[in-house]
């Protein structure tokens, strides 16, 4: 974490003891980004007392994800987006300006290691969704023998939107919300054993910051 997100947690650390800080981080950050079936808790921070370096949260996570049939295993394409909700999608009109507080960049890269006998049947397509001069979502996947890596990056470069810009803003986040529902579908060969929900292998995102939340 860098910038405003890192500053927020460093200030929170000044007002609370270490255990309360961990409790707040678990509740406010981890519960909203880890998928159902995965339990995650912060172990410790690094760089908490040094504003000149990235703030890193080291997380312990365990659990199982996905849904299985006799021949297929369906997994979330975007591990950290399965429980997330994009703002503005349900709000059709806006008469007041939108204050995003600050621009930000949220990136993550997840590598799924495939069970023996499984191949990728369907995955998210490389994609770029943009609201010119304001925000952009980039999705890219790379397959290799026995694994697939999916990268997801959402950048916003604006802090304020006028009411007359709201429909463009809402349209962008509707497309983002639709993209985030993509699934990774694995299929097994006849000789492979019946699938079970996959154990969660949790990577370290390149950058972990909150998605924009407007007021």
Backbone as CSV, one residue per row, in Angstrom:
resi,resn,N_x,N_y,N_z,CA_x,CA_y,CA_z,C_x,C_y,C_z
1,UNK,0.842,-1.184,0.000,0.000,0.000,0.000,0.880,1.237,0.000
2,UNK,0.455,2.227,-0.781,1.176,3.486,-0.850,0.158,4.622,-0.772
3,UNK,0.654,5.828,-0.689,-0.215,6.989,-0.772,-1.240,7.076,0.346
4,UNK,-2.469,7.478,-0.032,-3.518,7.739,0.948,-3.903,6.491,1.740
5,UNK,-3.913,5.342,1.076,-4.281,4.106,1.774,-3.273,3.778,2.868
6,UNK,-1.981,3.886,2.553,-0.946,3.630,3.551,-1.021,4.658,4.677
7,UNK,-1.253,5.907,4.314,-1.360,6.963,5.327,-2.507,6.683,6.294
8,UNK,-3.631,6.213,5.758,-4.783,5.922,6.615,-4.420,4.890,7.685
9,UNK,-3.761,3.791,7.284,-3.468,2.733,8.251,-2.339,3.125,9.203
10,UNK,-1.433,3.970,8.759,-0.404,4.470,9.681,-1.020,5.384,10.730
11,UNK,-1.987,6.194,10.320,-2.676,7.048,11.290,-3.534,6.212,12.237
12,UNK,-4.164,5.169,11.715,-4.956,4.277,12.565,-4.076,3.603,13.598
13,UNK,-2.849,3.254,13.218,-1.916,2.622,14.154,-1.549,3.553,15.300
14,UNK,-1.530,4.865,15.047,-1.201,5.820,16.098,-2.315,5.941,17.131
15,UNK,-3.542,5.641,16.717,-4.699,5.804,17.599,-5.123,4.517,18.290
16,UNK,-4.521,3.388,17.926,-4.960,2.099,18.450,-3.767,1.225,18.795
17,UNK,-4.000,0.253,19.698,-2.939,-0.701,20.000,-2.846,-1.725,18.859
18,UNK,-1.767,-2.521,18.806,-1.562,-3.441,17.675,-2.703,-4.420,17.442
19,UNK,-3.301,-4.944,18.504,-4.380,-5.913,18.322,-5.629,-5.267,17.741
20,UNK,-5.932,-4.047,18.175,-7.089,-3.349,17.627,-6.841,-2.980,16.169
21,UNK,-5.616,-2.614,15.842,-5.271,-2.315,14.454,-5.505,-3.532,13.569
22,UNK,-5.064,-4.702,14.025,-5.263,-5.931,13.259,-6.754,-6.232,13.094
23,UNK,-7.505,-6.033,14.172,-8.946,-6.311,14.117,-9.628,-5.413,13.080
24,UNK,-9.261,-4.140,13.069,-9.867,-3.226,12.111,-9.467,-3.568,10.676
25,UNK,-8.219,-3.967,10.481,-7.772,-4.312,9.134,-8.491,-5.569,8.632
26,UNK,-8.625,-6.566,9.503,-9.368,-7.770,9.126,-10.783,-7.423,8.692
27,UNK,-11.445,-6.588,9.498,-12.853,-6.284,9.261,-13.046,-5.354,8.063
28,UNK,-12.246,-4.300,7.982,-12.469,-3.268,6.975,-11.858,-3.582,5.617
29,UNK,-10.811,-4.416,5.585,-10.144,-4.668,4.317,-10.278,-6.111,3.850
30,UNK,-9.948,-7.057,4.720,-9.860,-8.445,4.260,-11.223,-9.077,4.010
31,UNK,-12.198,-8.777,4.861,-13.508,-9.410,4.708,-14.145,-9.077,3.366
32,UNK,-13.796,-7.950,2.793,-14.447,-7.520,1.555,-13.717,-7.981,0.300
33,UNK,-12.494,-8.518,0.419,-11.757,-8.879,-0.794,-11.491,-10.369,-0.934
34,UNK,-11.561,-11.129,0.160,-11.332,-12.565,0.035,-12.646,-13.274,-0.267
35,UNK,-12.617,-14.291,-1.122,-13.864,-14.960,-1.529,-14.457,-15.816,-0.420
36,UNK,-15.729,-16.134,-0.566,-16.384,-17.055,0.366,-15.618,-18.365,0.411
37,UNK,-15.498,-18.927,1.607,-14.777,-20.175,1.777,-13.333,-19.994,2.184
38,UNK,-12.841,-18.741,2.177,-11.465,-18.454,2.564,-11.466,-17.580,3.807
39,UNK,-10.743,-18.017,4.828,-10.588,-17.252,6.053,-9.213,-16.590,6.046
40,UNK,-9.176,-15.286,6.259,-7.918,-14.544,6.175,-7.772,-13.615,7.370
41,UNK,-6.574,-13.560,7.921,-6.270,-12.678,9.044,-4.872,-12.101,8.858
42,UNK,-4.714,-10.864,9.272,-3.402,-10.258,9.164,-2.482,-10.832,10.233
43,UNK,-1.249,-11.111,9.837,-0.222,-11.568,10.779,0.569,-10.379,11.306
44,UNK,1.049,-9.531,10.404,1.780,-8.334,10.829,1.947,-7.380,9.655
45,UNK,2.294,-6.139,9.968,2.635,-5.132,8.969,4.147,-4.992,8.882
46,UNK,4.628,-4.610,7.715,6.003,-4.147,7.587,5.974,-2.748,6.997
47,UNK,6.889,-1.893,7.438,6.929,-0.515,6.973,5.933,0.394,7.652
48,UNK,5.374,-0.044,8.760,4.338,0.755,9.426,4.900,2.066,9.960
49,UNK,6.151,2.066,10.393,6.755,3.254,10.991,7.645,4.034,10.026
50,UNK,7.662,3.653,8.761,8.540,4.311,7.798,7.730,4.780,6.599
51,UNK,7.394,6.056,6.514,6.566,6.555,5.405,7.285,6.574,4.067
52,UNK,8.586,6.262,4.051,9.349,6.291,2.814,9.330,4.959,2.065
53,UNK,8.690,3.943,2.632,8.614,2.635,1.976,7.156,2.217,1.855
54,UNK,6.908,1.224,1.007,5.554,0.683,0.884,5.127,0.048,2.197
55,UNK,3.869,0.229,2.548,3.288,-0.464,3.694,2.783,-1.820,3.218
56,UNK,3.238,-2.887,3.859,2.885,-4.246,3.449,2.161,-4.947,4.591
57,UNK,1.049,-5.572,4.287,0.314,-6.386,5.245,0.543,-7.851,4.898
58,UNK,1.090,-8.607,5.830,1.350,-10.030,5.618,0.150,-10.808,6.160
59,UNK,-0.471,-11.605,5.295,-1.757,-12.233,5.604,-1.617,-13.749,5.667
60,UNK,-2.275,-14.354,6.651,-2.434,-15.810,6.686,-3.838,-16.140,6.184
61,UNK,-3.931,-17.030,5.220,-5.232,-17.377,4.644,-5.311,-18.873,4.413
62,UNK,-6.531,-19.409,4.563,-6.753,-20.824,4.286,-8.205,-21.020,3.915
63,UNK,-8.483,-22.121,3.224,-9.854,-22.418,2.856,-9.933,-23.078,1.502
64,UNK,-11.132,-23.125,0.951,-11.374,-23.731,-0.360,-12.343,-22.847,-1.127
65,UNK,-12.150,-22.807,-2.443,-12.996,-21.965,-3.288,-13.499,-22.774,-4.474
66,UNK,-14.537,-22.251,-5.102,-15.011,-22.859,-6.334,-16.156,-23.822,-6.133
67,UNK,-16.725,-24.237,-7.242,-17.819,-25.202,-7.257,-17.472,-26.293,-8.257
68,UNK,-17.764,-27.544,-7.904,-17.351,-28.685,-8.723,-18.554,-29.449,-9.252
69,UNK,-18.414,-29.948,-10.474,-19.341,-30.925,-11.042,-18.522,-32.179,-11.337
70,UNK,-19.128,-33.151,-11.993,-18.408,-34.390,-12.255,-17.238,-34.191,-13.216
71,UNK,-17.314,-33.169,-14.066,-16.264,-32.972,-15.069,-15.594,-31.608,-15.000
72,UNK,-16.147,-30.693,-14.241,-15.633,-29.329,-14.277,-15.438,-28.761,-12.869
73,UNK,-14.566,-27.773,-12.817,-14.334,-27.010,-11.591,-14.417,-25.538,-11.960
74,UNK,-15.368,-24.820,-11.333,-15.564,-23.397,-11.621,-14.965,-22.578,-10.499
75,UNK,-14.073,-21.669,-10.859,-13.374,-20.825,-9.900,-13.592,-19.359,-10.253
76,UNK,-13.480,-18.457,-9.276,-13.560,-17.034,-9.618,-12.356,-16.627,-10.456
77,UNK,-12.592,-15.969,-11.565,-11.479,-15.530,-12.402,-10.630,-14.498,-11.674
78,UNK,-11.292,-13.635,-10.911,-10.593,-12.576,-10.189,-10.744,-12.827,-8.695
79,UNK,-9.737,-13.424,-8.120,-9.795,-13.910,-6.737,-10.253,-12.827,-5.761
80,UNK,-9.732,-11.616,-5.907,-10.012,-10.556,-4.931,-11.264,-9.752,-5.253
81,UNK,-12.005,-10.117,-6.291,-13.180,-9.348,-6.678,-14.488,-10.092,-6.463
82,UNK,-14.435,-11.324,-5.970,-15.649,-12.137,-5.930,-16.704,-11.595,-4.980
83,UNK,-16.287,-10.910,-3.935,-17.251,-10.356,-2.975,-17.355,-8.844,-3.074
84,UNK,-16.549,-8.280,-3.948,-16.551,-6.832,-4.072,-17.785,-6.325,-4.793
85,UNK,-18.167,-5.126,-4.496,-19.275,-4.466,-5.188,-18.771,-3.132,-5.721
86,UNK,-19.101,-2.854,-6.963,-18.685,-1.596,-7.550,-19.700,-0.501,-7.221
87,UNK,-19.219,0.700,-6.931,-20.142,1.786,-6.595,-20.928,2.246,-7.810
88,UNK,-22.059,2.892,-7.549,-22.866,3.594,-8.556,-23.682,2.693,-9.473
89,UNK,-23.487,1.384,-9.439,-24.171,0.491,-10.373,-25.685,0.540,-10.171
90,UNK,-26.130,0.567,-8.928,-27.563,0.513,-8.644,-28.221,1.893,-8.612
91,UNK,-27.436,2.942,-8.648,-27.977,4.297,-8.550,-28.129,4.897,-9.939
92,UNK,-29.375,5.055,-10.384,-29.621,5.458,-11.763,-29.345,6.934,-12.010
93,UNK,-29.629,7.775,-11.038,-29.474,9.216,-11.239,-28.673,9.819,-10.084
94,UNK,-28.113,10.965,-10.379,-27.317,11.672,-9.380,-27.497,13.170,-9.594
95,UNK,-27.886,13.871,-8.544,-28.068,15.322,-8.653,-26.966,16.095,-7.955
96,UNK,-26.111,15.393,-7.203,-25.004,16.026,-6.499,-23.679,15.553,-7.081
97,UNK,-22.633,16.354,-6.986,-21.319,15.918,-7.478,-20.837,14.672,-6.741
98,UNK,-19.960,13.940,-7.378,-19.370,12.736,-6.799,-17.952,13.064,-6.334
99,UNK,-17.694,12.872,-5.052,-16.372,13.107,-4.481,-15.700,11.753,-4.271
100,UNK,-14.659,11.464,-5.031,-13.939,10.193,-4.926,-12.809,10.246,-3.903
101,UNK,-12.616,11.404,-3.287,-11.578,11.625,-2.266,-10.189,11.704,-2.879
102,UNK,-9.792,10.671,-3.617,-8.473,10.676,-4.266,-8.457,9.609,-5.358
103,UNK,-7.614,9.832,-6.350,-7.426,8.808,-7.361,-6.623,7.654,-6.785
104,UNK,-6.745,6.481,-7.397,-5.967,5.349,-6.901,-5.764,4.296,-7.984
105,UNK,-4.915,3.350,-7.640,-4.598,2.236,-8.520,-4.653,0.962,-7.701
106,UNK,-5.478,0.007,-8.138,-5.621,-1.277,-7.460,-5.200,-2.372,-8.435
107,UNK,-4.141,-3.095,-8.105,-3.687,-4.157,-8.987,-3.533,-5.458,-8.219
108,UNK,-3.815,-6.556,-8.881,-3.514,-7.864,-8.299,-3.200,-8.841,-9.419
109,UNK,-2.444,-9.848,-9.071,-2.060,-10.887,-10.026,-2.150,-12.234,-9.328
110,UNK,-3.004,-13.096,-9.848,-3.290,-14.384,-9.228,-2.855,-15.508,-10.164
111,UNK,-2.105,-16.462,-9.634,-1.724,-17.640,-10.400,-2.449,-18.859,-9.845
112,UNK,-3.241,-19.520,-10.683,-3.899,-20.767,-10.315,-3.040,-21.930,-10.812
113,UNK,-2.654,-22.817,-9.902,-1.943,-24.039,-10.267,-2.985,-25.143,-10.441
114,UNK,-3.093,-25.707,-11.636,-4.180,-26.618,-11.969,-3.954,-27.994,-11.349
115,UNK,-5.044,-28.637,-10.876,-4.928,-30.015,-10.394,-4.506,-30.941,-11.538
116,UNK,-3.893,-32.047,-11.199,-3.456,-33.017,-12.210,-4.653,-33.474,-13.051
117,UNK,-4.479,-33.511,-14.358,-5.528,-33.982,-15.254,-6.501,-32.907,-15.685
118,UNK,-6.300,-31.671,-15.246,-7.219,-30.597,-15.592,-6.593,-29.647,-16.601
119,UNK,-7.441,-29.078,-17.453,-7.028,-28.043,-18.388,-8.027,-26.895,-18.320
120,UNK,-7.622,-25.757,-18.841,-8.491,-24.580,-18.845,-9.470,-24.672,-20.002
121,UNK,-10.753,-24.691,-19.678,-11.796,-24.698,-20.707,-12.249,-23.285,-21.036
122,UNK,-12.347,-22.454,-20.019,-12.791,-21.079,-20.234,-12.175,-20.158,-19.208
123,UNK,-11.753,-18.976,-19.643,-11.146,-17.996,-18.739,-11.504,-16.602,-19.218
124,UNK,-11.275,-15.624,-18.371,-11.531,-14.241,-18.746,-10.658,-13.855,-19.934
125,UNK,-11.217,-13.120,-20.850,-10.482,-12.666,-22.023,-9.719,-11.375,-21.693
126,UNK,-8.586,-11.212,-22.362,-7.878,-9.942,-22.209,-8.835,-8.819,-22.581
127,UNK,-8.836,-7.778,-21.758,-9.848,-6.746,-21.929,-9.327,-5.420,-21.419
128,UNK,-9.858,-4.350,-21.979,-9.547,-3.005,-21.510,-10.833,-2.185,-21.580
129,UNK,-11.281,-1.710,-20.436,-12.487,-0.890,-20.346,-12.069,0.484,-19.852
130,UNK,-12.435,1.518,-20.588,-11.966,2.843,-20.197,-13.089,3.869,-20.166
131,UNK,-12.929,4.821,-19.287,-13.670,6.075,-19.300,-12.604,7.127,-19.580
132,UNK,-12.475,7.556,-20.835,-11.331,8.385,-21.232,-11.087,9.560,-20.294
133,UNK,-9.820,9.728,-19.962,-9.328,10.801,-19.101,-9.758,10.642,-17.639
134,UNK,-10.382,9.531,-17.298,-10.869,9.353,-15.926,-10.428,8.033,-15.294
135,UNK,-10.755,6.900,-15.937,-10.499,5.604,-15.299,-10.340,4.520,-16.362
136,UNK,-9.661,3.443,-15.958,-9.450,2.340,-16.893,-9.300,1.030,-16.126
137,UNK,-9.913,-0.021,-16.649,-9.749,-1.381,-16.140,-8.996,-2.184,-17.193
138,UNK,-7.952,-2.894,-16.769,-7.176,-3.741,-17.672,-7.147,-5.159,-17.124
139,UNK,-7.468,-6.140,-17.969,-7.464,-7.557,-17.597,-6.569,-8.299,-18.587
140,UNK,-5.718,-9.163,-18.066,-4.843,-9.944,-18.932,-4.614,-11.310,-18.303
141,UNK,-4.660,-12.364,-19.106,-4.396,-13.716,-18.615,-3.326,-14.372,-19.477
142,UNK,-2.484,-15.178,-18.817,-1.401,-15.881,-19.501,-1.426,-17.335,-19.060
143,UNK,-1.549,-18.254,-19.999,-1.572,-19.679,-19.687,-0.190,-20.287,-19.898
144,UNK,0.139,-21.261,-19.063,1.374,-22.035,-19.179,1.025,-23.456,-18.757
145,UNK,1.876,-24.439,-19.075,1.560,-25.817,-18.683,1.276,-25.932,-17.185
146,UNK,0.063,-26.370,-16.866,-0.292,-26.599,-15.473,-0.688,-25.383,-14.682
147,UNK,-0.809,-24.230,-15.319,-1.178,-23.049,-14.550,-1.725,-21.952,-15.464
148,UNK,-2.412,-20.996,-14.843,-2.870,-19.800,-15.549,-2.728,-18.625,-14.596
149,UNK,-2.227,-17.517,-15.116,-2.042,-16.299,-14.326,-2.971,-15.226,-14.865
150,UNK,-3.718,-14.597,-13.967,-4.689,-13.571,-14.344,-4.348,-12.281,-13.607
151,UNK,-4.167,-11.210,-14.382,-3.847,-9.900,-13.813,-5.045,-8.971,-13.972
152,UNK,-5.279,-8.158,-12.957,-6.451,-7.280,-12.901,-5.983,-5.933,-12.363
153,UNK,-6.237,-4.864,-13.097,-5.774,-3.536,-12.684,-6.883,-2.521,-12.916
154,UNK,-7.243,-1.799,-11.862,-8.270,-0.753,-11.947,-7.657,0.563,-11.480
155,UNK,-7.606,1.533,-12.383,-6.998,2.829,-12.080,-8.032,3.929,-12.256
156,UNK,-8.072,4.845,-11.314,-8.915,6.033,-11.448,-8.019,7.262,-11.298
157,UNK,-8.187,8.210,-12.197,-7.321,9.385,-12.218,-8.126,10.664,-12.021
158,UNK,-9.215,10.557,-11.282,-10.035,11.739,-11.019,-10.485,11.720,-9.558
159,UNK,-10.758,12.872,-9.039,-11.208,12.977,-7.648,-12.622,13.534,-7.543
160,UNK,-13.150,14.066,-8.639,-14.420,14.773,-8.577,-15.142,14.602,-9.903
161,UNK,-16.438,14.330,-9.867,-17.240,14.211,-11.082,-18.509,15.046,-10.930
162,UNK,-18.814,15.831,-11.948,-20.009,16.672,-11.932,-21.254,15.817,-12.186
163,UNK,-22.425,16.305,-11.759,-23.654,15.526,-11.986,-23.868,15.182,-13.455
164,UNK,-23.501,16.078,-14.365,-23.712,15.793,-15.788,-22.762,14.719,-16.318
165,UNK,-21.742,14.373,-15.539,-20.828,13.295,-15.920,-21.243,11.949,-15.338
166,UNK,-22.308,11.957,-14.552,-22.639,10.754,-13.792,-22.955,9.549,-14.672
167,UNK,-23.676,9.740,-15.762,-24.042,8.591,-16.591,-22.807,7.930,-17.197
168,UNK,-21.801,8.714,-17.563,-20.555,8.129,-18.057,-19.843,7.368,-16.947
169,UNK,-19.820,7.955,-15.748,-19.197,7.293,-14.599,-19.911,5.983,-14.290
170,UNK,-21.238,6.021,-14.239,-22.018,4.822,-13.926,-21.839,3.758,-14.994
171,UNK,-21.824,4.172,-16.258,-21.640,3.210,-17.333,-20.308,2.485,-17.219
172,UNK,-19.259,3.213,-16.838,-17.945,2.587,-16.666,-17.991,1.533,-15.572
173,UNK,-18.542,1.869,-14.403,-18.547,0.922,-13.300,-19.513,-0.238,-13.522
174,UNK,-20.542,-0.039,-14.340,-21.385,-1.169,-14.723,-20.586,-2.184,-15.535
175,UNK,-19.753,-1.702,-16.441,-18.924,-2.604,-17.242,-17.890,-3.310,-16.364
176,UNK,-17.331,-2.588,-15.411,-16.360,-3.193,-14.496,-17.026,-4.289,-13.681
177,UNK,-18.228,-4.008,-13.156,-18.947,-4.998,-12.358,-19.249,-6.245,-13.184
178,UNK,-19.624,-6.066,-14.443,-19.885,-7.214,-15.296,-18.637,-8.034,-15.547
179,UNK,-17.516,-7.364,-15.780,-16.256,-8.064,-16.007,-15.835,-8.863,-14.788
180,UNK,-16.072,-8.321,-13.605,-15.621,-8.971,-12.373,-16.358,-10.270,-12.068
181,UNK,-17.453,-10.537,-12.776,-18.206,-11.771,-12.532,-17.683,-12.951,-13.344
182,UNK,-16.644,-12.742,-14.122,-16.110,-13.816,-14.967,-15.633,-14.997,-14.131
183,UNK,-15.740,-16.197,-14.698,-15.306,-17.417,-14.027,-14.166,-18.084,-14.795
184,UNK,-13.362,-18.813,-14.056,-12.351,-19.682,-14.637,-12.904,-21.098,-14.595
185,UNK,-13.048,-21.720,-15.759,-13.639,-23.059,-15.843,-12.547,-24.058,-16.216
186,UNK,-12.361,-25.052,-15.346,-11.401,-26.121,-15.606,-12.158,-27.393,-15.932
187,UNK,-11.643,-28.156,-16.878,-12.272,-29.431,-17.233,-11.254,-30.547,-17.037
188,UNK,-11.721,-31.711,-16.641,-10.816,-32.818,-16.347,-10.899,-33.879,-17.434
189,UNK,-9.815,-34.596,-17.593,-9.791,-35.710,-18.520,-10.561,-36.875,-17.916
190,UNK,-10.892,-37.868,-18.738,-11.654,-39.019,-18.245,-10.930,-39.743,-17.138
191,UNK,-9.601,-39.746,-17.198,-8.825,-40.494,-16.209,-8.628,-39.730,-14.907
192,UNK,-8.906,-38.434,-14.914,-8.659,-37.643,-13.704,-9.733,-37.896,-12.675
193,UNK,-9.421,-37.814,-11.368,-10.418,-38.011,-10.323,-11.428,-36.880,-10.309
194,UNK,-12.593,-37.151,-9.737,-13.627,-36.125,-9.638,-13.090,-34.932,-8.871
195,UNK,-13.424,-33.699,-9.289,-12.853,-32.515,-8.665,-13.476,-32.217,-7.311
196,UNK,-12.715,-31.543,-6.499,-13.198,-30.999,-5.235,-12.902,-29.520,-5.252
197,UNK,-13.573,-28.713,-4.426,-13.255,-27.293,-4.390,-11.759,-27.089,-4.196
198,UNK,-11.209,-26.150,-4.933,-9.757,-25.961,-4.945,-9.289,-25.282,-3.679
199,UNK,-8.152,-25.737,-3.108,-7.581,-25.002,-1.985,-7.130,-23.636,-2.447
200,UNK,-7.302,-22.667,-1.601,-6.968,-21.297,-1.968,-5.479,-21.085,-1.861
201,UNK,-4.866,-20.677,-2.976,-3.455,-20.301,-2.979,-3.420,-18.795,-3.149
202,UNK,-3.161,-18.080,-2.073,-3.348,-16.639,-2.056,-2.049,-15.939,-2.389
203,UNK,-1.996,-15.193,-3.497,-0.784,-14.468,-3.860,-0.719,-13.130,-3.153
204,UNK,0.382,-12.459,-3.289,0.534,-11.109,-2.785,0.272,-10.136,-3.914
205,UNK,-0.773,-9.313,-3.835,-1.035,-8.356,-4.903,0.140,-7.400,-5.057
206,UNK,0.339,-6.910,-6.283,1.374,-5.912,-6.491,1.088,-4.673,-5.656
207,UNK,-0.158,-4.266,-5.635,-0.585,-3.115,-4.853,-1.968,-3.416,-4.326
208,UNK,-2.230,-3.148,-3.058,-3.552,-3.378,-2.501,-4.081,-2.060,-1.978
209,UNK,-5.045,-1.504,-2.703,-5.692,-0.293,-2.278,-7.166,-0.449,-2.542
210,UNK,-8.019,0.309,-1.855,-9.459,0.118,-2.014,-9.953,0.611,-3.356
211,UNK,-10.982,-0.049,-3.874,-11.644,0.464,-5.055,-12.310,1.779,-4.707
212,UNK,-12.505,2.670,-5.690,-13.090,3.990,-5.400,-14.443,3.862,-4.752
213,UNK,-14.670,4.677,-3.742,-15.968,4.706,-3.060,-16.422,6.154,-3.021
214,UNK,-17.416,6.472,-3.828,-17.835,7.849,-3.917,-18.781,8.250,-2.811
215,UNK,-18.869,9.533,-2.570,-19.806,10.087,-1.604,-20.888,10.856,-2.338
